[in-house]
Structure formats: C-alpha cells, structure tokens
Amino acid sequence: MRTAKALAALAGLALAAAACGGGGGTPQSGQTGGATTSSAPAGPKPLDGVSIEVAAKWTGEEQRNFEQVLKAFQAKTGAKVTYASTGEDTGAYLGPRVQGGNPPDIAILPQPGLVQQYADQDALKPLSPEVLAEIDKNYTPYWKELGSAGGKVYGVLVKAAHKSLIWYNSTSFEDAGVQPPTDWAGLVTAAQTVADSGVAPFSLCGASGWTLTDLFENVYLSTAGPDNYDKLSKHEIKWTDATVTAALQKIAEITGKKEYVLGGTSGALQTDFPTCVTQVYGQKKAAMVIEADFVAASAAESGAKVGETAKFFPFPKAGETEPVVLGGDIAVALKESKGAMELLAYLASAEGGSVWARLPGYLSPNRNVSPANYPSELTKTLAQTIIDAGESVRYDMSDLAPSAFGGTDGKGEWKLLQDFLRDPSDIKGIQQKLEDEAAKAWK
Amino acid sequence: MTERSDGPRDSRSGTTAAREAPAEPAQHPSATSGGGGSAAAKPTWGGRSGNLGPSPRVAIFFLLPTLILLGAMVVYPIIYSIYRSLFDRAGNTFVGLGNYTDIFTDQSMLTTIRNNLIWVVVAPILVTTLGLIFAVLTERIRWATAFKLIVFMPMAVSLLASGVIFRLVYEQDPDKGVANAVITTVRDAFSSSAGYPGARPRPNDEAHAVQNGAVVTRQPVGAGGPALVPLVGLRPNAVPADAAPAKAPAAGGGLSGTVWLDFTPGGGGKTGQIDAGEKGMPGITVEALQNGAVRDTTTTASDGTFAFAGLPAGQYTLRLPQENFAAAFNGVSWLGPALITPAIIGAFIWVWAGFAMVLIAAGLAAIPRDALEAARIDGATEWQVFRQITVPLLSPVLVVVFVTMIINTLKVFDLVFVIAPGSVQPQANVIALEMWRVSFGGGDNQGLGSALAIFLLVLVLPFMIINIRRFRREGR
C-alpha cells in the first residue's frame, strides 16, 4: 500500500515537472495536456462548439484570474466556457436555478455543506472515472472525502485557502519595533506595543461574519485540540462546552480592548472584508488583519507589495495545537455533459492547477502542483505547509455546518459572533444562543 | 360602470332596435343597405335571456387570456404558497400552522415585524407630507419645472442603485461618507478640537491613571523631583511640528515636570524615561489639585516641560484635563444598530418624495382656482386657505399617494438588503427580506418562507382593498 502510494506520488511529481516544463509561459501547450490527462486527446480540438457555463462566487481579481484558467482550457479543447458570478451567496443563486431545472454545467461551491445539500436534492452528477483518476493521483484521501456525499464522489477541491494566517504591515511593525509573535501571549504584547505606537493593532472585518468564524476556528483548534474541533464541527459537543468558553475568552483578550480594534467595535462591525485590508495597506490605519492567504490580492490592490510591506505570520498558538485551518472551493457538476467532466478533470489536474498557480492569490490543494509555480516566495511557503500538513489540517468549521448556522449573513454563528464582538462581556449568554441556533440547524 | 355603459347603448338604440327589428322586416333592407349586418348581429348582443352585453360564451372568450395569465401568475402561486406554508423545510411533513407560530415566537422575527411597523407608520407620512410641501411650494416659484425635475430624478434610479449610493452616503469615515462629512465640517466650524486625541498613559503605568477622560497622578506629587508624565498611543507625526525633543524640567523652583510622547519610533526606548528621539507634547493644560480643588493651571512648553511658578510648596495631584485628549468628532454611526432603520427610511424618502410631489402637483393643478380666490377674498390667511381649502380638495390624491406608499413600505426589500452591513442586518431586517433569506438566502426553509409571504400578503391586502374600492367610487 505504502509503496503504491509512493509510486503514485513519484509519478505525479514527474508529471508535474513535465507540466511545468511544457507550460512555460503559454499554458495552452497541447503535449503537456496529453501527458497529464489520459482522456485529453491530441490533435484537433475535441470540444469545438461545446459551451460550458461555470458559476462561482469570485469577483474582481479572483474572477479575472480564474477566467485566465478557463481561457487556457478553451485554448486547449476549443470549448466555449462562460463564467457567471454567483455573488457572495452561492446558495441563493444556485437554489432557484437548480429548482428551475436550468443549473450551470459546473458550480464551484464555497462550502462542503452545499455538496451534501445538493446531493440530497439529486442535483449533482457523480464524477466520471477520468476525474476520479485525477483526484486519486493528485489529492490525499482527506480531500476526496470532503467532496463526497452518501458514498459517492461529487466534487473536487480546486482552490484552497490557508486561513491560519495573520497579515501585517511591516512598516507599522518596524515603527513600533515589534517582531512577528509566535504565541498568543506574544501576540497580545505585540498588539499593546503597536497600540502604544499610535496605530490600531487590528483591523477586524466585523461586517463580514465569516472572518469572525475563521478567527474563532483558529483559536478553538489551538486551545481545544483537533478532536474537540471535529466534535464541535459535527455538533457532537455543545456550544456551551467549557472549551468554547476558553476560546471565546482568548478572543476577548484582543477584541475587548477599545484601542486594539480600529474604529472600536462599532467601526469594525461596519467594515466588510476587502475594506479591512485596505485599512491596513491602503490607509495604513491599522497594523494587522486576521484573514486567509487571499488577502494578498486585496493587499496588492491597495498598493502594497506582497512580501515587502504586506507580510504574514502563522496564526500563533493559543493553546497546545499549532492551528492549520483551510477553506476551499469545491467544483461540482450539475449537468451530465461531456464538456463539464472534461473541465473538472482539467481543474483537478496538475496542468490546470499549475496554470492557476502562476497567478496571484491562488493556492492549490493539489499535491502535484509544484510550489515552484507560485509567483511569490510567500505562496510557495504556504503551498509547502499545506502539502506537509497532510492529514492533520482541519477544514473550516463554519463551512462544514448547515448553512443556516454557519453560512448566512445575519443568522446563526455569523450574527452571534458579531454580537460577541459588539459586547464581549457576556460569553455565557452568547454560548447559550450559539447552542440554541446550532440545535435548530442540526435538527 | 353600468350608468356609463348605458349611455352609448341608448344612442345606438340597442334594445329597442333589436325588439323592433322583427316587426319591420321590410324597411331595413331598403333604408340601410349596408346596415343589414349590424341589425342581424344585434339580436345576439341582446341575448335570449334579455341580459345587456355579450353572451357568456363571447365574454369568456375575451376574458380567457387575462384569466389564464392571472391564474398562472397570481392565483396559483398564492394558493400554492398557502399550501406550502403548511409544510416543513423539506416539504413533505405536514406541520399545520407551525410555521406561523414560528413567526410570532422567534425573537428575531419579532424584531423584523417591529421594523416593518416602524416603516409603515413613519415612511408614508413623511413621504406624503414632503411631497405635499414640495408641490405647494413649487407652485409659487418661477423655476418650478426645473425644481420638480430635480426632485423627481431619484425615481429614474433603480432602488438597488439608490441603496448603493446611500451605503456610501452613510459611511462612517467622514472622508468617504458625505453625511458624516457634512456633520463633522459643520461641527468643526464651531468647535475646533486641537489636542492629542487617543493619547493615554500606558496600561501598566503605576503612577498615572485615566479618570473621566483626564489623566491624573495616582499619588500626590511634591516639589522634590520632576513630575514625569509619559503618554503613548499617538503617532509621532501627531505631535505638532514645533515640538522639541523632550527634556526634564530645569531643577529648582516649585512643582515642575514634563509631558512627552514616551514611544521611541522603531522601539527600544525605556518605559517611563525620556529617551533620545522622544518629543515633548506642547500646549497641554496641566492642573495642580489639592483636596479636589484646582490651585493652579499651566501649559506645557514646546519641549513638554511645565512648571507652576507661584504655587506654595506642598503635595498636589496633577491633572491633565480631558480637553487635551478630546477625540475628534467622528460623525454619527448611521449604519450602527441604533440608527440603521431611520437611515434607510431616509434613503426611501429620497427616492419616493419626488413621485409623491409629482402626483400631488397634478392634483393641485386640478383644484378650482375660484374656491381659493373666494376664500382669499373672504379674508382667509394663506395657512387657512391651505388647511381648509387646498388639503380637503386634495385629499383623494393624498390618499392615493399614502396608500401606495404603505404598500411600498410593506414590501421594502432592496434598500434594506443593500444599505445595512451584514452585522446590522438582523437589526434592520424587514419581512420581505426575511422571507427571501429564509427561503433562498441560506435559510433553505421554504415552508417558513411561504408562511412569511402569506403573512405579508395578509398585511398588504387591506390596503389593496381600500385602493380598489376608491377606484370604483371614482369611476362612478
């Protein structure tokens, strides 16, 4: 078994190397495609005249980057791929289209919970053997499990987000004379020093509830450990548990102080996601923003150079465990069409991943996408940590919850963590409300 | 209806002609050669039953398209929503009125209903009143058309776009949000806040504490040594340009000390000591207190030093009053939980006031001038004319505007969805938005969503009925 795995990995590496070598600057080289995907034929373009619609929630920079990947696929196969943006609320966009019998060919779902939900509605098509072969070749079983429902594999994780990071403005850190901290106490001390230097240490994106759930998950994974994390993810322990209290108390150490949060809590609660990054790198009002790797794209838009002014450090240990929380987007097929499976196989392949990896703000969970593809040193490091971490990482907890609890604006965990940010004094009360909402959602 | 349709039939001599037709068969062909067809058609119009109007079959034929459209797009959805609202999330378990009890027991739903109530009570009255004021005033100005055009213009913008605009208007940061920019500019014109907002002693400073915004020494200090007051929390560039490097006050003399920014840029400075590169904070008021009463007041120099010249020796508590640290007024937090609903209502008024004005102005133009003039000749003041003549004569139009606005506010959705940030959406929520959120926007519970839709329908229905009844009365 082990040797087989190692062989597969080796073969994968060789293929990845081939993909890199051939892919140079022009991603549409036909030979590499033939080498990587067994199903991709050489010669005339196999999908001429086929049109495929892909729906995902990406906008702006992320959308433009993804469209470049689609362009590479178009150039390779001749299929015409159109992109539709679902907006923040993918479920709200897809729900009516699925019910109306007019879904897009491929949807890229931001939460594994949606895979389960649409599988229950019989809206998903099981992946073809070609796609499965790509997944087995390029992914650890953990990721395969994540895209499965009821024993069938429906989805493939095409884009990972490393959520255990804290980004900082290196100028602010230099002005205050602090070094990136390695543990929670160090983080609090650094925050105090930065605050003393006249800069707000944290820019919180309180209006975007998911950023608060990410913060909670990192602290919880660190203080309560992976086993409790899994249990809480499945609602096997209650939100009133003492481990949750401990995690919330840790969070209150940084959110509970007026001078630690830019604009105070009321200001933070009106700040949505990309704005809080701008406040760190554009307006330079705050020093740190606690969010995932995709901050890089927004930081670059604010005029900061990733790796120079815009740097990050791993989320500091708040307890026993070094937290590594990942998010990610799962591509599923909603229609039985040849083009759809072909595109999924491309996205799951090392070739497609490598094209994407050369663009900023992308991290591949594909172990055969060589870190050498990434445009910056920082992303290379990140990719390596994901590959190294293997089975020990945890997936974003709120994305594993039913969307009524973990994925809806103004409801469930998003709302209650916002309430907690507004008033961090009543931890027990918040826990009780979290438990009530969770009980309703898991019913 | 009936009276009006009687008129033309008489002129065409409908019934009488039809009855007389068989009695005088010979006359018709000779008198009107072309009229034979119409004469022959008339008996079918009259009908055997003696009814006025077309036969039921023809009537149904003409009604059919409308019936099908209304049935498919209005009646069926309503009936299906009622049916669906009696089932659970998945749609296969009958829960009776469970969804409806959920609406009235859930705390956040009650907030939603309360918000809708505020909307219905406040928004239509304000819109109608503003529309009336605009309409009456524009009647008297020269550039009335231009003014009306401008006020009416927001109607040309979609509600969603208006929402985006007002999201920016209400932005907290005065550099972005125009509402706060206006407020802070006006305020700054009257009170200038030159000082050191945000400056504070270190949290672990054992010698100084913050009381009611003022920095005070925990222990009384005497003339023995210089009183050092280290403050932090300011950027180096927040200190005025003329500030000199901080230094200890000249020895001797009475009570003296230094207020300075105790943070070495780049770190490394010693806490509580004046290090190289640390600047004094000029212009800070320092008070010397004894037994709670202010004995003397002085101001720091450019290097941060201060000294109380004519103060008798003794122990004093030093106080740096709050005015030194008054935070710059940062505007109103429009998008916070407290003001969000009024803020959105403001946006609603911006959109709809023009519409109300145009309707009311049209009504105003139709008012008989002689009634107004008669009142004026009789010696009524302008206010009396407005109250006693104009408003009563306008009341039909006012009611139309008012009822339309009530219906609009009941179903308000887009403005709330766009303007309220995610964190205050629960506080700004309205029924239509909650209905969408519950059924499609993540809640995924179309049973509860249908129940909310029916609840909304029940709320709108009375106003619909009022409107229809009024139309019929006017038609008569």
Chai-1 contact restraints between the chains, C-beta under 6 A:
chainA,res_idxA,chainB,res_idxB,connection_type,confidence,min_distance_angstrom,max_distance_angstrom,comment,restraint_id
A,D89,B,G441,contact,1.0,0.0,6.0,A-B,restraint_1
A,G91,B,G442,contact,1.0,0.0,6.0,A-B,restraint_2
A,A92,B,F440,contact,1.0,0.0,6.0,A-B,restraint_3
A,A92,B,G441,contact,1.0,0.0,6.0,A-B,restraint_4
A,G95,B,F440,contact,1.0,0.0,6.0,A-B,restraint_5
A,D175,B,P265,contact,1.0,0.0,6.0,A-B,restraint_6
A,A176,B,G267,contact,1.0,0.0,6.0,A-B,restraint_7
A,G177,B,G266,contact,1.0,0.0,6.0,A-B,restraint_8
A,G177,B,G267,contact,1.0,0.0,6.0,A-B,restraint_9
A,G177,B,G268,contact,1.0,0.0,6.0,A-B,restraint_10
A,D196,B,V232,contact,1.0,0.0,6.0,A-B,restraint_11
A,D196,B,F263,contact,1.0,0.0,6.0,A-B,restraint_12
A,S197,B,F263,contact,1.0,0.0,6.0,A-B,restraint_13
A,G198,B,G233,contact,1.0,0.0,6.0,A-B,restraint_14
A,G198,B,L234,contact,1.0,0.0,6.0,A-B,restraint_15
A,G198,B,R235,contact,1.0,0.0,6.0,A-B,restraint_16
A,G206,B,S423,contact,1.0,0.0,6.0,A-B,restraint_17
A,A207,B,P421,contact,1.0,0.0,6.0,A-B,restraint_18
A,A207,B,G422,contact,1.0,0.0,6.0,A-B,restraint_19
A,A207,B,S423,contact,1.0,0.0,6.0,A-B,restraint_20
A,G209,B,G422,contact,1.0,0.0,6.0,A-B,restraint_21
A,S266,B,S333,contact,1.0,0.0,6.0,A-B,restraint_22
A,S266,B,G336,contact,1.0,0.0,6.0,A-B,restraint_23
A,L269,B,S423,contact,1.0,0.0,6.0,A-B,restraint_24
A,Q270,B,Q172,contact,1.0,0.0,6.0,A-B,restraint_25
A,Q270,B,L335,contact,1.0,0.0,6.0,A-B,restraint_26
A,Q270,B,P421,contact,1.0,0.0,6.0,A-B,restraint_27
A,S403,B,G442,contact,1.0,0.0,6.0,A-B,restraint_28
A,A404,B,G443,contact,1.0,0.0,6.0,A-B,restraint_29
A,G407,B,G442,contact,1.0,0.0,6.0,A-B,restraint_30
A,T408,B,G442,contact,1.0,0.0,6.0,A-B,restraint_31
A,D409,B,G422,contact,1.0,0.0,6.0,A-B,restraint_32
A,D409,B,Q425,contact,1.0,0.0,6.0,A-B,restraint_33
A,G410,B,Q425,contact,1.0,0.0,6.0,A-B,restraint_34
A,G410,B,P426,contact,1.0,0.0,6.0,A-B,restraint_35
A,K415,B,P426,contact,1.0,0.0,6.0,A-B,restraint_36
A,Q418,B,S423,contact,1.0,0.0,6.0,A-B,restraint_37
